[in-house]
Amino acid sequence: MKIGAVSLGWTGQPLSQVMDEIAAMGGECIEINGRPGLHAGLILDAGNGAQVRNWAAAAGLSISAISGYCDFAQTDQAALAREVERLMIACRTANALGVGVVRAFSGDLKPGLALDAAWPWLVAGMQQAAHQAGPLGVTLAIENHGRLLNDGPALARLIREVGASNVGVTLDTGNFAWAGHGPSQVRVDFDAVLPHIVSVHVKDGVWPDVVGSAPAVFEFVPAGSGQLPLAAWLKTLAERGYLGAVCSEYEGGGDFRDGTRASIAYLKAIS
């Protein structure tokens, strides 16, 4: 495994400087957020792949993934096609960078659109995207994100129904708990997605109060100072032969850089 960070927290900062900071924190890799204009002075696309590769090489980092964006919870084919194309922009960029993983989303919660109604659209969108990403050498890694589909068994079911070998999971270690799952359900979530994990974002946190079956409030803290079994999860991944990236994505209180630095140090110590 390589330890690093996701670039999202450095919104507004030039990407070359982000890479230098991650390297100075002891990071070995970076997942680059592909949102247009997120990093000052850069619209990340296939045309500037050589420059981005040079920045990474100068910092001594490997590029583990591109964070793509998409929302397949749609209700008409034209909207779905636009979302597939939005994800393909990230996939073409990944191809130009020689990167084999693109983070994807399933879809966002919308008024009047329940998961059951959105489900066929999620499957169809991911199947179309996987078909186009395959020739680019890209695996789509669906993150457990948001409120519509942030559940391990449901996410594993989606991957089975999509039925594409180049579709897996970006495990965000804190997002199941953020979505309201308590400790026992988070363990179920991890076990469900474990066979499909191709990329990892690390968050840690604490449940201040877990009462019965009520949705659990979860507060983010630096990796290693919370209640998630991060060391056990990484050990399980290693035993299964996982060789991918493990990237801090600190979203807790206090200084972002301090939280990221502490998280990277902890992850390197246990990996």
C-alpha positions as CSV (number, residue, x, y, z in Angstrom):
1,M,0.0,0.0,0.0
2,K,1.0,3.6,-0.6
3,I,-0.1,6.3,1.9
4,G,-1.1,9.7,0.7
5,A,-3.9,12.2,0.6
6,V,-6.8,13.4,-1.5
7,S,-6.3,16.9,-2.9
8,L,-9.8,18.2,-2.3
9,G,-8.9,19.8,1.1
10,W,-6.4,22.1,-0.7
11,T,-9.2,23.7,-2.8
12,G,-7.9,26.9,-4.4
13,Q,-4.2,26.0,-4.1
14,P,-2.0,25.3,-7.1
15,L,-1.7,21.5,-7.7
16,S,2.1,21.6,-7.8
17,Q,2.1,23.1,-4.3
18,V,-0.4,20.6,-3.0
19,M,1.9,17.8,-4.2
20,D,4.9,19.4,-2.5
21,E,2.9,19.7,0.8
22,I,1.7,16.1,0.7
23,A,5.3,14.9,0.1
24,A,6.6,17.0,3.0
25,M,4.0,15.4,5.2
26,G,5.5,12.0,4.3
27,G,2.9,11.1,1.7
28,E,3.7,8.8,-1.2
29,C,0.7,9.3,-3.4
30,I,-2.1,11.7,-4.3
31,E,-5.6,11.3,-5.5
32,I,-6.3,14.4,-7.6
33,N,-9.7,16.0,-7.5
34,G,-10.9,16.5,-11.0
35,R,-13.5,19.2,-10.4
36,P,-12.8,22.0,-13.0
37,G,-11.0,24.9,-11.5
38,L,-10.6,23.4,-8.0
39,H,-6.9,23.9,-8.0
40,A,-5.9,27.5,-8.9
41,G,-4.8,28.0,-12.5
42,L,-5.6,24.5,-13.6
43,I,-8.4,22.9,-15.6
44,L,-7.4,19.2,-15.3
45,D,-7.9,17.5,-18.6
46,A,-6.2,15.1,-21.0
47,G,-4.2,18.0,-22.6
48,N,-2.1,18.8,-19.5
49,G,-1.3,15.3,-18.4
50,A,2.4,15.7,-19.1
51,Q,2.7,18.7,-16.9
52,V,0.8,17.1,-14.0
53,R,2.9,14.0,-14.3
54,N,6.1,16.1,-14.1
55,W,4.8,17.9,-11.0
56,A,4.1,14.5,-9.3
57,A,7.5,13.2,-10.3
58,A,9.2,16.3,-8.9
59,A,7.4,15.8,-5.6
60,G,8.2,12.1,-5.6
61,L,4.5,11.1,-5.6
62,S,2.5,8.6,-7.6
63,I,-1.0,9.6,-8.8
64,S,-3.3,6.9,-7.4
65,A,-6.6,8.1,-8.8
66,I,-8.7,10.9,-10.2
67,S,-11.8,12.0,-8.3
68,G,-14.5,12.1,-10.9
69,Y,-18.1,13.4,-10.5
70,C,-21.4,12.0,-11.7
71,D,-25.0,11.7,-10.6
72,F,-26.9,8.8,-12.1
73,A,-30.1,9.3,-10.1
74,Q,-31.8,10.8,-13.1
75,T,-35.2,10.4,-14.7
76,D,-34.5,10.9,-18.4
77,Q,-32.0,9.5,-20.9
78,A,-30.6,12.9,-21.9
79,A,-29.7,13.8,-18.3
80,L,-28.2,10.4,-17.8
81,A,-26.0,10.7,-20.9
82,R,-24.8,14.1,-19.7
83,E,-23.7,12.6,-16.4
84,V,-21.9,9.7,-18.1
85,E,-20.0,12.2,-20.2
86,R,-19.1,14.2,-17.1
87,L,-17.5,11.1,-15.6
88,M,-15.8,10.3,-19.0
89,I,-14.0,13.6,-18.8
90,A,-12.3,12.4,-15.7
91,C,-11.6,9.0,-17.3
92,R,-10.0,10.5,-20.3
93,T,-7.8,12.6,-18.0
94,A,-6.9,9.5,-16.1
95,N,-5.9,7.8,-19.3
96,A,-3.6,10.7,-20.3
97,L,-2.0,10.5,-16.8
98,G,-1.5,6.8,-16.9
99,V,-3.9,6.4,-13.9
100,G,-6.1,3.4,-13.7
101,V,-8.7,4.4,-11.1
102,V,-11.4,7.1,-11.2
103,R,-13.6,7.8,-8.2
104,A,-17.3,7.8,-9.1
105,F,-20.6,8.5,-7.3
106,S,-23.8,6.6,-7.7
107,G,-26.3,9.4,-7.4
108,D,-27.6,12.1,-5.1
109,L,-30.8,12.2,-3.0
110,K,-33.6,14.2,-4.6
111,P,-37.1,15.2,-3.5
112,G,-39.6,12.6,-4.7
113,L,-36.9,10.2,-6.1
114,A,-36.6,7.2,-3.7
115,L,-33.8,4.7,-4.1
116,D,-36.1,2.0,-5.6
117,A,-37.1,4.4,-8.4
118,A,-33.6,5.6,-8.9
119,W,-32.1,2.1,-8.9
120,P,-32.5,1.2,-12.6
121,W,-30.9,4.6,-13.6
122,L,-28.0,4.0,-11.3
123,V,-27.4,0.5,-12.9
124,A,-27.8,1.8,-16.4
125,G,-25.5,4.8,-15.9
126,M,-22.8,2.8,-14.4
127,Q,-23.0,0.2,-17.1
128,Q,-22.7,2.8,-19.8
129,A,-19.8,4.5,-18.0
130,A,-18.0,1.2,-17.5
131,H,-18.4,0.3,-21.1
132,Q,-16.7,3.5,-22.2
133,A,-14.1,3.5,-19.5
134,G,-12.9,0.0,-20.3
135,P,-11.0,0.8,-23.5
136,L,-9.3,3.7,-21.5
137,G,-7.9,1.2,-19.0
138,V,-9.9,2.8,-16.2
139,T,-11.7,1.2,-13.3
140,L,-14.6,3.1,-11.9
141,A,-14.5,3.1,-8.1
142,I,-17.9,4.1,-6.6
143,E,-17.6,5.9,-3.3
144,N,-19.9,5.3,-0.4
145,H,-21.0,8.9,-0.4
146,G,-24.0,11.1,0.2
147,R,-27.5,10.1,1.4
148,L,-29.0,8.1,-1.4
149,L,-26.7,5.0,-1.4
150,N,-24.3,5.1,1.5
151,D,-24.9,1.5,2.7
152,G,-22.4,-1.4,2.3
153,P,-24.8,-4.2,1.3
154,A,-26.7,-2.0,-1.2
155,L,-23.5,-0.8,-2.8
156,A,-22.2,-4.3,-3.2
157,R,-25.6,-5.2,-4.8
158,L,-25.2,-2.3,-7.2
159,I,-21.8,-3.6,-8.3
160,R,-23.1,-7.1,-8.8
161,E,-26.0,-5.9,-10.9
162,V,-23.8,-3.6,-13.0
163,G,-21.8,-6.7,-13.7
164,A,-18.6,-5.0,-15.1
165,S,-15.1,-6.2,-14.2
166,N,-13.9,-2.5,-14.2
167,V,-16.3,-1.3,-11.5
168,G,-15.3,-1.4,-7.8
169,V,-15.5,0.6,-4.6
170,T,-13.7,3.6,-3.2
171,L,-14.1,2.9,0.5
172,D,-14.4,6.1,2.5
173,T,-13.8,4.7,6.0
174,G,-15.8,7.4,7.7
175,N,-18.8,7.9,5.4
176,F,-20.9,5.0,6.5
177,A,-20.8,6.4,10.0
178,W,-21.4,9.9,8.8
179,A,-24.6,8.6,7.1
180,G,-25.9,7.6,10.5
181,H,-24.7,4.0,10.9
182,G,-23.6,2.9,14.3
183,P,-20.5,0.7,15.1
184,S,-22.1,-2.7,14.4
185,Q,-23.7,-1.6,11.1
186,V,-20.4,0.0,10.0
187,R,-18.7,-3.4,10.4
188,V,-21.4,-5.0,8.2
189,D,-20.9,-2.3,5.6
190,F,-17.1,-2.9,5.5
191,D,-17.5,-6.7,5.2
192,A,-20.0,-6.2,2.3
193,V,-17.8,-4.0,0.2
194,L,-14.5,-5.6,1.1
195,P,-14.3,-7.8,-2.0
196,H,-14.8,-4.8,-4.3
197,I,-12.4,-2.2,-2.8
198,V,-10.0,-0.7,-5.3
199,S,-9.2,2.6,-3.5
200,V,-9.4,3.9,0.0
201,H,-10.1,7.3,1.5
202,V,-9.4,7.5,5.3
203,K,-11.5,9.3,7.8
204,D,-11.8,8.5,11.5
205,G,-14.2,9.7,14.1
206,V,-16.2,9.2,17.3
207,W,-19.8,8.5,18.1
208,P,-20.5,10.9,21.0
209,D,-23.8,9.0,21.7
210,V,-25.1,5.8,20.3
211,V,-28.6,5.1,21.6
212,G,-30.6,2.1,20.5
213,S,-31.2,2.0,16.7
214,A,-31.4,5.8,16.3
215,P,-29.2,7.3,13.6
216,A,-25.7,7.8,15.1
217,V,-24.0,11.2,15.1
218,F,-20.4,10.9,14.0
219,E,-17.7,13.5,14.5
220,F,-14.5,13.4,12.4
221,V,-11.1,13.4,14.1
222,P,-7.5,12.7,12.8
223,A,-6.9,9.0,11.8
224,G,-5.9,6.9,14.8
225,S,-7.6,9.1,17.4
226,G,-11.2,7.9,16.7
227,Q,-13.2,4.8,17.2
228,L,-13.0,3.2,13.7
229,P,-11.0,0.0,13.5
230,L,-8.7,1.4,10.9
231,A,-5.7,-0.8,11.7
232,A,-7.8,-3.9,11.6
233,W,-9.4,-2.9,8.3
234,L,-6.0,-2.1,6.7
235,K,-4.7,-5.4,8.0
236,T,-7.6,-7.2,6.4
237,L,-7.1,-5.5,3.1
238,A,-3.4,-6.4,3.1
239,E,-4.2,-10.0,3.8
240,R,-6.5,-10.0,0.8
241,G,-3.6,-8.7,-1.4
242,Y,-4.7,-5.1,-1.6
243,L,-1.9,-3.0,-3.1
244,G,-3.8,0.2,-3.8
245,A,-3.6,3.7,-2.3
246,V,-4.7,4.7,1.2
247,C,-5.4,8.4,1.1
248,S,-6.2,10.7,4.0
249,E,-9.3,12.9,3.5
250,Y,-9.5,14.8,6.7
251,E,-12.7,16.7,7.2
252,G,-12.7,17.2,11.0
253,G,-12.3,20.3,13.1
254,G,-9.1,22.4,13.6
255,D,-6.4,23.0,11.1
256,F,-6.8,20.8,8.0
257,R,-3.1,20.5,7.4
258,D,-2.5,19.4,11.0
259,G,-5.2,16.8,10.8
260,T,-3.9,15.5,7.5
261,R,-0.3,15.4,8.7
262,A,-1.4,13.4,11.8
263,S,-3.5,11.1,9.7
264,I,-0.6,10.4,7.3
265,A,1.8,9.7,10.1
266,Y,-0.6,7.3,11.7
267,L,-1.4,5.4,8.5
268,K,2.3,5.0,7.7
269,A,2.9,3.7,11.2
270,I,0.3,0.9,10.8
271,S,0.7,0.0,7.2
